[in-house]
Amino acid sequence: MKKQILYLFTFLILVSCSGTQPTSSNDSVKDIDGNVYKTVKIGNQWWMAENLTVTHYRNGDKIPGLTDDDEWDNNNGAYCYYNNDKTNIEIYGRLYNWFAVDDSRNLAPEGWHVPSDDEWQVLVDYLGGDTLAGGKMKSSGTIEGATNENGFSALPGGYRYNHGTFDGLGTNPYFWSSTESSGGNAWHRYLYYDNSNVYRDDSGWKQAGYSVRCVKD
């Protein structure tokens, strides 16, 4: 609970310092629902500086929002929010399964996309590699090794297991890539609160619910 309060405090500080309105077209992007996301240029890439929270694909089709554990464990695109508690959406965004990420109707706003595994690696390498980049990506003032010097502003939104239960709020950010690794798995990146590593893994089922960040085309 203390960690979650600290994250909320830091999030509010970041919002109050940055302001609620973008100063140019380069520092924000709007999704089909009208949600506006801060963006940041890191190296030669433009990234969202907030987790995706959209509830419709780019063509306007609704993405199913599921709370039931049995319904969640399927092969259709869906979103949820941590612990089925709507108060988590404002800070951490929504969690999506990989089938929503891979859907041809597109999760990302026009001109943006869910990053591939290679695009994640470009970011990690630019920030010093797997053992250093995590500290530079995490919001500062709350967790070990966190400096957020690049403005990526990763917050520990946790994840949803493929069987439906939740874990990791306050300790782990998990982010999908668009790259499949096998029939049942896809590549993703995650961070820990207590070190500066960025971990690359494909052991999570496609039915798992992770955060999504988008990168500019």
PyMOL commands that set and color helices and strands:
alter all, ss='L'
color gray80, all
select helices_A, chain A and resi 2-18+25-27+69-72+82-84+86-92+98-101+117-126+133-137
alter helices_A, ss='H'
color red, helices_A
select strands_A, chain A and resi 28-30+36-42+45-48+79-80+95-96+112-113+157-160+166-169+174-180+186-190+199-201+215-216
alter strands_A, ss='S'
color yellow, strands_A
deselect
rebuild
show_as cartoon
